[in-house]
Amino acid sequence: MKKKTGLFIFLGVVVVAAMIFVFLWNKPPETVDNKTAETVSVEHLVTAFSTNEQQANKDYLNKVIQVTGTISEVSRNQDGFDVILLEASDPTSGVLCTMKTKDAKFEAGKTVTVKGFCNGYTLVVVLSGCVPVNDERAQS
């Protein structure tokens, strides 16, 4: 009798673990669409990371950030998603935004506001999963 009870408990644990696994596996990825973003200027973000990267990581890493800036470059990554570089006063830095879409309606020299997840700093601050705010792609 104890063996059957132990077997039922074991099977119950396996079933619950399998259900949790399936739930987490099928969970949709997190997006910035309906999240509240912290608004930061391009200059402030670049300066924060270039002067004290550890503190900037504590403040911004993996959080939703909204920035407004002038587009200096428009390109596509290897997956076909639009990538825009927002210029900073330092010509070797800026904010690199990988967009969530593949529609390529951005133009260099235009001002845009985007929000996305902050992924850290290389020579530029990297944002991913970005979406335009109020669809300002055509703003001069």
Summary of the structure (lengths in Angstrom):
residues: 140
radius of gyration: 21.3
end to end distance: 77.9
largest distance: 77.9
contacts: 380
relative contact order: 0.17
helix: 30%
strand: 33%
